[in-house]
Amino acid sequence: MKSFLSFFILTFLGFSYTSISADFFDQQIMMNDPEITLIQEITLNYVSFNNYQENIRYNNTSYFLTSIKNEAIARFQDGTIPYYRRYDIITHLESFIYDMNQSFLYQKRYEQTGKAIYKENAQGYLSDAKWAYSRLKDTLSKKLSSFGTTG
């Protein structure tokens, strides 16, 4: 009986410690799934170019997206990024990648056809991506400001 009581007290203290040291709802029930799933669903559509510089731009964008997603997920999980900023980050990242996808799509069409309208559309979406990235960077503020910089 004494060992049962000791086990019960230790179990109670263990649960008490868990709820004090971490948000039980976030870690045990939600496991941050909604936000992480949304981040993971943001993808760059695959495009291959004949132009070497466009392939480099595409590969750099893909690497950049992967880096942001990994860092955002890590910071979502460790609680560095508060809830009220998570969906702003997701929205701005989606907007940035949408614009980059459109830019690459139109650049590929330009490469295939040589029609100037496709080149103009690609440049327009690239300009939009610049603004979307600016909003993303602003939302992330000092939390993830090291992306894209060296040193």
MDTraj code that builds the backbone (N, CA, C; nanometers):
import mdtraj as md
import numpy as np

residues = "MET LYS SER PHE LEU SER PHE PHE ILE LEU THR PHE LEU GLY PHE SER TYR THR SER ILE SER ALA ASP PHE PHE ASP GLN GLN ILE MET MET ASN ASP PRO GLU ILE THR LEU ILE GLN GLU ILE THR LEU ASN TYR VAL SER PHE ASN ASN TYR GLN GLU ASN ILE ARG TYR ASN ASN THR SER TYR PHE LEU THR SER ILE LYS ASN GLU ALA ILE ALA ARG PHE GLN ASP GLY THR ILE PRO TYR TYR ARG ARG TYR ASP ILE ILE THR HIS LEU GLU SER PHE ILE TYR ASP MET ASN GLN SER PHE LEU TYR GLN LYS ARG TYR GLU GLN THR GLY LYS ALA ILE TYR LYS GLU ASN ALA GLN GLY TYR LEU SER ASP ALA LYS TRP ALA TYR SER ARG LEU LYS ASP THR LEU SER LYS LYS LEU SER SER PHE GLY THR THR GLY".split()
xyz = np.array([
    [0.0825, -0.1189, 0.0000],
    [0.0000, 0.0000, 0.0000],
    [0.0867, 0.1249, 0.0000],
    [0.1943, 0.1193, 0.0775],
    [0.2835, 0.2334, 0.0867],
    [0.3487, 0.2608, -0.0491],
    [0.3872, 0.1544, -0.1222],
    [0.4490, 0.1729, -0.2541],
    [0.3467, 0.2281, -0.3541],
    [0.2203, 0.1861, -0.3424],
    [0.1157, 0.2393, -0.4292],
    [0.0974, 0.3888, -0.4054],
    [0.0957, 0.4279, -0.2795],
    [0.0811, 0.5692, -0.2455],
    [0.2006, 0.6488, -0.2965],
    [0.3192, 0.5957, -0.2841],
    [0.4401, 0.6625, -0.3352],
    [0.4316, 0.6776, -0.4866],
    [0.3885, 0.5695, -0.5551],
    [0.3738, 0.5750, -0.7001],
    [0.2719, 0.6821, -0.7410],
    [0.1600, 0.6876, -0.6700],
    [0.0553, 0.7848, -0.6984],
    [0.1078, 0.9272, -0.6811],
    [0.1799, 0.9523, -0.5748],
    [0.2343, 1.0860, -0.5484],
    [0.3374, 1.1231, -0.6549],
    [0.4246, 1.0302, -0.6889],
    [0.5247, 1.0586, -0.7928],
    [0.4590, 1.0848, -0.9282],
    [0.3566, 1.0074, -0.9605],
    [0.2838, 1.0286, -1.0857],
    [0.2168, 1.1652, -1.0861],
    [0.1535, 1.2011, -0.9768],
    [0.0885, 1.3313, -0.9657],
    [0.1900, 1.4437, -0.9811],
    [0.3021, 1.4310, -0.9144],
    [0.4068, 1.5328, -0.9241],
    [0.4619, 1.5409, -1.0658],
    [0.4735, 1.4260, -1.1319],
    [0.5209, 1.4240, -1.2702],
    [0.4272, 1.4998, -1.3622],
    [0.2964, 1.4769, -1.3484],
    [0.2000, 1.5498, -1.4296],
    [0.1987, 1.6976, -1.3942],
    [0.2135, 1.7297, -1.2696],
    [0.2176, 1.8691, -1.2278],
    [0.3372, 1.9395, -1.2889],
    [0.4509, 1.8718, -1.2901],
    [0.5717, 1.9303, -1.3470],
    [0.5547, 1.9523, -1.4964],
    [0.4937, 1.8557, -1.5668],
    [0.4723, 1.8679, -1.7103],
    [0.3862, 1.9887, -1.7417],
    [0.2798, 2.0089, -1.6672],
    [0.1911, 2.1206, -1.6979],
    [0.2537, 2.2540, -1.6604],
    [0.3466, 2.2544, -1.5661],
    [0.4129, 2.3782, -1.5291],
    [0.5234, 2.4113, -1.6281],
    [0.6011, 2.3113, -1.6676],
    [0.7173, 2.3374, -1.7506],
    [0.6832, 2.3527, -1.8979],
    [0.5689, 2.3076, -1.9421],
    [0.5332, 2.3160, -2.0825],
    [0.3822, 2.3299, -2.0954],
    [0.3407, 2.3835, -2.2071],
    [0.1988, 2.3952, -2.2341],
    [0.1486, 2.2590, -2.2804],
    [0.0791, 2.1872, -2.1930],
    [0.0342, 2.0513, -2.2197],
    [-0.0528, 2.0446, -2.3448],
    [-0.1425, 2.1403, -2.3611],
    [-0.2315, 2.1412, -2.4774],
    [-0.1508, 2.1465, -2.6066],
    [-0.0542, 2.2384, -2.6127],
    [0.0264, 2.2518, -2.7343],
    [0.1089, 2.1277, -2.7630],
    [0.1749, 2.0775, -2.6617],
    [0.2703, 1.9703, -2.6848],
    [0.2070, 1.8324, -2.6909],
    [0.1014, 1.8083, -2.6166],
    [0.0457, 1.6741, -2.6099],
    [-0.0820, 1.6555, -2.6909],
    [-0.1538, 1.7608, -2.7161],
    [-0.2796, 1.7478, -2.7895],
    [-0.2646, 1.8006, -2.9319],
    [-0.2273, 1.9274, -2.9450],
    [-0.2152, 1.9868, -3.0775],
    [-0.0836, 1.9501, -3.1453],
    [0.0232, 1.9399, -3.0675],
    [0.1567, 1.9133, -3.1184],
    [0.1923, 2.0118, -3.2302],
    [0.1356, 2.1311, -3.2254],
    [0.1599, 2.2375, -3.3229],
    [0.1277, 2.1958, -3.4662],
    [0.0494, 2.0903, -3.4827],
    [0.0211, 2.0377, -3.6152],
    [-0.0389, 2.1375, -3.7134],
    [-0.1389, 2.2162, -3.6768],
    [-0.2003, 2.3022, -3.7793],
    [-0.1011, 2.3971, -3.8455],
    [-0.0209, 2.4645, -3.7671],
    [0.0734, 2.5605, -3.8230],
    [0.1862, 2.4907, -3.8982],
    [0.2343, 2.3823, -3.8436],
    [0.3434, 2.3092, -3.9088],
    [0.2965, 2.2493, -4.0402],
    [0.1758, 2.1956, -4.0406],
    [0.1205, 2.1402, -4.1645],
    [0.1073, 2.2485, -4.2705],
    [0.0591, 2.3650, -4.2318],
    [0.0465, 2.4745, -4.3280],
    [0.1817, 2.5157, -4.3843],
    [0.2825, 2.5221, -4.2993],
    [0.4170, 2.5572, -4.3452],
    [0.4694, 2.4504, -4.4415],
    [0.4513, 2.3245, -4.4069],
    [0.5030, 2.2158, -4.4902],
    [0.4341, 2.2093, -4.6260],
    [0.3117, 2.2575, -4.6354],
    [0.2381, 2.2531, -4.7617],
    [0.2808, 2.3614, -4.8600],
    [0.3581, 2.4570, -4.8157],
    [0.4053, 2.5629, -4.9047],
    [0.5212, 2.5071, -4.9861],
    [0.5018, 2.4982, -5.1162],
    [0.6044, 2.4376, -5.2006],
    [0.6335, 2.5224, -5.3235],
    [0.7534, 2.5074, -5.3707],
    [0.7958, 2.5699, -5.4950],
    [0.7773, 2.4668, -5.6052],
    [0.7036, 2.5031, -5.7087],
    [0.6806, 2.4111, -5.8197],
    [0.8109, 2.3893, -5.8958],
    [0.8351, 2.2649, -5.9344],
    [0.9590, 2.2336, -6.0055],
    [0.9559, 2.2901, -6.1468],
    [1.0646, 2.3576, -6.1824],
    [1.0836, 2.4096, -6.3177],
    [1.2308, 2.3920, -6.3514],
    [1.2576, 2.3503, -6.4726],
    [1.3955, 2.3389, -6.5197],
    [1.4127, 2.4328, -6.6381],
    [1.5195, 2.5089, -6.6341],
    [1.5450, 2.6070, -6.7384],
    [1.6660, 2.5677, -6.8214],
    [1.6682, 2.6131, -6.9460],
    [1.7872, 2.6010, -7.0291],
    [1.8893, 2.7069, -6.9880],
    [1.8387, 2.8195, -6.9387],
    [1.9238, 2.9304, -6.8971],
    [1.9858, 2.9001, -6.7613],
    [2.1188, 2.9022, -6.7572],
    [2.1929, 2.8693, -6.6356],
    [2.1579, 2.9628, -6.5195],
    [2.1470, 3.0916, -6.5462],
    [2.1170, 3.1890, -6.4409],
    [1.9780, 3.1663, -6.3804],
    [1.8822, 3.1301, -6.4634],
    [1.7477, 3.1021, -6.4117],
    [1.7468, 2.9753, -6.3274],
    [1.8254, 2.8759, -6.3662],
    [1.8371, 2.7550, -6.2840],
    [1.8985, 2.7879, -6.1487],
    [1.9974, 2.8740, -6.1474],
    [2.0588, 2.9153, -6.0208],
    [1.9557, 2.9884, -5.9347],
    [1.8795, 3.0804, -5.9956],
    [1.7768, 3.1530, -5.9207],
    [1.6738, 3.0564, -5.8628],
    [1.6321, 2.9585, -5.9442],
    [1.5357, 2.8601, -5.8970],
    [1.5933, 2.7790, -5.7807],
    [1.7138, 2.7290, -5.7959],
    [1.7760, 2.6481, -5.6898],
    [1.7962, 2.7288, -5.5623],
    [1.8362, 2.8541, -5.5755],
    [1.8525, 2.9396, -5.4577],
    [1.7190, 2.9656, -5.3884],
    [1.6149, 2.9840, -5.4669],
    [1.4818, 3.0050, -5.4100],
    [1.4352, 2.8799, -5.3363],
    [1.4593, 2.7651, -5.3939],
    [1.4219, 2.6384, -5.3304],
    [1.4963, 2.6195, -5.1981],
    [1.6248, 2.6476, -5.1988],
    [1.7056, 2.6363, -5.0771],
    [1.6566, 2.7358, -4.9712],
    [1.6291, 2.8570, -5.0135],
    [1.5803, 2.9619, -4.9245],
    [1.4483, 2.9215, -4.8599],
    [1.3555, 2.8692, -4.9405],
    [1.2263, 2.8248, -4.8889],
    [1.2438, 2.7136, -4.7859],
    [1.3260, 2.6157, -4.8170],
    [1.3504, 2.5056, -4.7232],
    [1.4081, 2.5575, -4.5922],
    [1.5011, 2.6509, -4.6008],
    [1.5624, 2.7078, -4.4803],
    [1.4601, 2.7817, -4.3951],
    [1.3774, 2.8633, -4.4579],
    [1.2756, 2.9375, -4.3831],
    [1.1764, 2.8413, -4.3183],
    [1.1315, 2.7421, -4.3946],
    [1.0347, 2.6470, -4.3404],
    [1.0925, 2.5723, -4.2203],
    [1.2140, 2.5236, -4.2321],
    [1.2769, 2.4505, -4.1215],
    [1.2929, 2.5382, -3.9981],
    [1.3375, 2.6601, -4.0184],
    [1.3572, 2.7513, -3.9052],
    [1.2235, 2.7893, -3.8425],
    [1.1237, 2.8175, -3.9261],
    [0.9916, 2.8539, -3.8736],
    [0.9322, 2.7379, -3.7932],
    [0.9430, 2.6164, -3.8457],
    [0.8904, 2.5000, -3.7738],
    [0.9613, 2.4831, -3.6400],
    [1.0919, 2.4967, -3.6408],
    [1.1679, 2.4849, -3.5151],
    [1.1232, 2.5915, -3.4155],
    [1.1024, 2.7128, -3.4628],
    [1.0619, 2.8210, -3.3733],
    [0.9156, 2.8115, -3.3326],
    [0.8319, 2.7522, -3.4169],
    [0.6941, 2.7250, -3.3760],
    [0.6958, 2.6242, -3.2616],
    [0.7764, 2.5196, -3.2782],
    [0.7805, 2.4126, -3.1794],
    [0.8414, 2.4564, -3.0469],
    [0.9410, 2.5424, -3.0516],
    [1.0029, 2.5838, -2.9253],
    [0.9355, 2.7057, -2.8629],
    [0.8324, 2.7572, -2.9290],
    [0.7556, 2.8680, -2.8724],
    [0.8166, 3.0050, -2.8936],
    [0.9223, 3.0147, -2.9724],
    [0.9872, 3.1431, -2.9983],
    [0.8931, 3.2387, -3.0721],
    [0.8158, 3.1840, -3.1651],
    [0.7219, 3.2655, -3.2421],
    [0.5846, 3.2525, -3.1786],
    [0.5277, 3.3623, -3.1306],
    [0.3971, 3.3555, -3.0649],
    [0.2849, 3.3255, -3.1650],
    [0.1744, 3.2751, -3.1121],
    [0.0607, 3.2372, -3.1959],
    [0.0131, 3.3497, -3.2869],
    [0.0045, 3.4693, -3.2335],
    [-0.0539, 3.5775, -3.3119],
    [0.0311, 3.6146, -3.4332],
    [0.1553, 3.5696, -3.4412],
    [0.2411, 3.5991, -3.5553],
    [0.2525, 3.4821, -3.6515],
    [0.2143, 3.3636, -3.6075],
    [0.2340, 3.2447, -3.6906],
    [0.1580, 3.2517, -3.8222],
    [0.0331, 3.2893, -3.8157],
    [-0.0458, 3.2907, -3.9388],
    [-0.0058, 3.4057, -4.0294],
    [0.0439, 3.5140, -3.9747],
    [0.0991, 3.6210, -4.0577],
    [0.2215, 3.5698, -4.1337],
    [0.3066, 3.4975, -4.0643],
    [0.4251, 3.4408, -4.1280],
    [0.3847, 3.3436, -4.2378],
    [0.2900, 3.2576, -4.2090],
    [0.2431, 3.1605, -4.3076],
    [0.1839, 3.2322, -4.4291],
    [0.1012, 3.3321, -4.4063],
    [0.0376, 3.4062, -4.5158],
    [0.1403, 3.4758, -4.6038],
    [0.2368, 3.5423, -4.5418],
    [0.3387, 3.6133, -4.6202],
    [0.4313, 3.5167, -4.6941],
    [0.4609, 3.4034, -4.6327],
    [0.5437, 3.3036, -4.6996],
    [0.4686, 3.2431, -4.8182],
    [0.3401, 3.2153, -4.7995],
    [0.2587, 3.1644, -4.9112],
    [0.2559, 3.2645, -5.0263],
    [0.2389, 3.3910, -4.9943],
    [0.2352, 3.4954, -5.0962],
    [0.3682, 3.5041, -5.1705],
    [0.4776, 3.5008, -5.0968],
    [0.6101, 3.5066, -5.1573],
    [0.6312, 3.3891, -5.2530],
    [0.5983, 3.2688, -5.2092],
    [0.6208, 3.1506, -5.2931],
    [0.5233, 3.1468, -5.4112],
    [0.4018, 3.1933, -5.3918],
    [0.3084, 3.2022, -5.5047],
    [0.3671, 3.2922, -5.6137],
    [0.4156, 3.4094, -5.5739],
    [0.4727, 3.5026, -5.6706],
    [0.5970, 3.4447, -5.7386],
    [0.6808, 3.3744, -5.6624],
    [0.7990, 3.3127, -5.7224],
    [0.7581, 3.2010, -5.8189],
    [0.6580, 3.1212, -5.7821],
    [0.6094, 3.0168, -5.8723],
    [0.5592, 3.0771, -6.0030],
    [0.4845, 3.1853, -5.9935],
    [0.4324, 3.2512, -6.1134],
    [0.5466, 3.3087, -6.1971],
    [0.6429, 3.3682, -6.1320],
    [0.7577, 3.4238, -6.2031],
    [0.8319, 3.3145, -6.2795],
    [0.8572, 3.2014, -6.2141],
    [0.9262, 3.0910, -6.2812],
    [0.8423, 3.0332, -6.3951],
    [0.7123, 3.0240, -6.3751],
    [0.6236, 2.9734, -6.4792],
    [0.6316, 3.0609, -6.6044],
    [0.6196, 3.1924, -6.5855],
    [0.6244, 3.2829, -6.6998],
    [0.7640, 3.2913, -6.7605],
    [0.8666, 3.2786, -6.6793],
    [1.0026, 3.2772, -6.7333],
    [1.0228, 3.1541, -6.8205],
    [0.9677, 3.0409, -6.7802],
    [0.9768, 2.9185, -6.8602],
    [0.9000, 2.9358, -6.9914],
    [0.7831, 2.9963, -6.9825],
    [0.7057, 3.0201, -7.1056],
    [0.7816, 3.1137, -7.2003],
    [0.8457, 3.2134, -7.1453],
    [0.9272, 3.3042, -7.2273],
    [1.0403, 3.2263, -7.2937],
    [1.1047, 3.1410, -7.2165],
    [1.2139, 3.0603, -7.2694],
    [1.1651, 2.9706, -7.3840],
    [1.0448, 2.9180, -7.3719],
    [0.9911, 2.8272, -7.4729],
    [0.9420, 2.9003, -7.5978],
    [0.8855, 3.0204, -7.5795],
    [0.8216, 3.0886, -7.6918],
    [0.8956, 3.2129, -7.7401],
    [0.9706, 3.2773, -7.6542],
    [1.0385, 3.4014, -7.6889],
    [0.9454, 3.5220, -7.6900],
    [0.8206, 3.5059, -7.6468],
    [0.7243, 3.6163, -7.6470],
    [0.7510, 3.7097, -7.5289],
    [0.7607, 3.8376, -7.5601],
    [0.7963, 3.9387, -7.4604],
    [0.6941, 3.9486, -7.3471],
    [0.5666, 3.9216, -7.3768],
    [0.4634, 3.9324, -7.2736],
    [0.4926, 3.8383, -7.1567],
    [0.5466, 3.7211, -7.1858],
    [0.5809, 3.6274, -7.0790],
    [0.6966, 3.6793, -6.9937],
    [0.7929, 3.7426, -7.0599],
    [0.9059, 3.8008, -6.9870],
    [0.8563, 3.9136, -6.8961],
    [0.7651, 3.9965, -6.9457],
    [0.7077, 4.1058, -6.8657],
    [0.6307, 4.0507, -6.7455],
    [0.5512, 3.9467, -6.7700],
    [0.4763, 3.8851, -6.6593],
    [0.5711, 3.8264, -6.5553],
    [0.6771, 3.7608, -6.6012],
    [0.7754, 3.7039, -6.5085],
    [0.8375, 3.8145, -6.4233],
    [0.8724, 3.9245, -6.4851],
    [0.9316, 4.0364, -6.4117],
    [0.8311, 4.0992, -6.3152],
    [0.7055, 4.1076, -6.3562],
    [0.6012, 4.1610, -6.2681],
    [0.5842, 4.0763, -6.1426],
    [0.5811, 3.9445, -6.1605],
    [0.5683, 3.8565, -6.0440],
    [0.6942, 3.8581, -5.9574],
    [0.8088, 3.8751, -6.0202],
    [0.9321, 3.8851, -5.9428],
    [0.9301, 4.0118, -5.8568],
    [0.8776, 4.1189, -5.9124],
    [0.8622, 4.2429, -5.8356],
    [0.7636, 4.2237, -5.7203],
    [0.6533, 4.1538, -5.7475],
    [0.5561, 4.1234, -5.6422],
    [0.6191, 4.0369, -5.5329],
    [0.7042, 3.9428, -5.5742],
    [0.7726, 3.8560, -5.4777],
    [0.8630, 3.9380, -5.3870],
    [0.9225, 4.0402, -5.4432],
    [1.0091, 4.1279, -5.3629],
    [0.9285, 4.1951, -5.2522],
    [0.8081, 4.2414, -5.2857],
    [0.7214, 4.3043, -5.1846],
    [0.6722, 4.2017, -5.0836],
    [0.6373, 4.0824, -5.1329],
    [0.5907, 3.9765, -5.0414],
    [0.7019, 3.9378, -4.9444],
    [0.8244, 3.9294, -4.9952],
    [0.9368, 3.8972, -4.9077],
    [0.9598, 4.0088, -4.8063],
    [0.9426, 4.1310, -4.8493],
    [0.9577, 4.2446, -4.7575],
    [0.8575, 4.2347, -4.6429],
    [0.7337, 4.2003, -4.6744],
    [0.6313, 4.1823, -4.5702],
    [0.6654, 4.0647, -4.4796],
    [0.7140, 3.9557, -4.5393],
    [0.7540, 3.8385, -4.4606],
    [0.8679, 3.8761, -4.3661],
    [0.9659, 3.9427, -4.4178],
    [1.0809, 3.9826, -4.3375],
    [1.0388, 4.0767, -4.2251],
    [0.9471, 4.1679, -4.2566],
    [0.8967, 4.2607, -4.1550],
    [0.8207, 4.1856, -4.0455],
    [0.7402, 4.0887, -4.0844],
    [0.6634, 4.0097, -3.9876],
    [0.7563, 3.9275, -3.8991],
    [0.8590, 3.8734, -3.9617],
    [0.9548, 3.7946, -3.8856],
    [1.0434, 3.8824, -3.7978],
    [1.0534, 4.0086, -3.8331],
    [1.1362, 4.1094, -3.7668],
    [1.2708, 4.0528, -3.7268],
    [1.3026, 4.0597, -3.6018],
    [1.4335, 4.0157, -3.5560],
    [1.4381, 3.8665, -3.5289],
    [1.3244, 3.7983, -3.5373],
    [1.3210, 3.6555, -3.5059],
    [1.3984, 3.5732, -3.6081],
    [1.3794, 3.6021, -3.7366],
    [1.4438, 3.5234, -3.8412],
    [1.5203, 3.6126, -3.9384],
    [1.5622, 3.7290, -3.8943],
    [1.6190, 3.8262, -3.9861],
    [1.7526, 3.7830, -4.0449],
    [1.8109, 3.6759, -3.9978],
    [1.9400, 3.6323, -4.0487],
    [1.9280, 3.5589, -4.1833],
    [1.8055, 3.5288, -4.2305],
    [1.7911, 3.4606, -4.3586],
    [1.8433, 3.5475, -4.4697],
    [1.9145, 3.4841, -4.5583],
    [1.9610, 3.5532, -4.6766],
    [2.0822, 3.6416, -4.6536],
    [2.1331, 3.6457, -4.5323],
    [2.2503, 3.7270, -4.5050],
    [2.3642, 3.6374, -4.4625],
    [2.4805, 3.6865, -4.4787],
    [2.5975, 3.6110, -4.4320],
    [2.6592, 3.6841, -4.3165],
    [2.7187, 3.6067, -4.2291],
    [2.7897, 3.6673, -4.1169],
    [2.7097, 3.6970, -4.0010],
])
top = md.Topology()
chain = top.add_chain()
for i, resn in enumerate(residues, 1):
    res = top.add_residue(resn, chain, resSeq=i)
    for name in ("N", "CA", "C"):
        top.add_atom(name, md.element.get_by_symbol(name[0]), res)
traj = md.Trajectory(xyz[None], top)
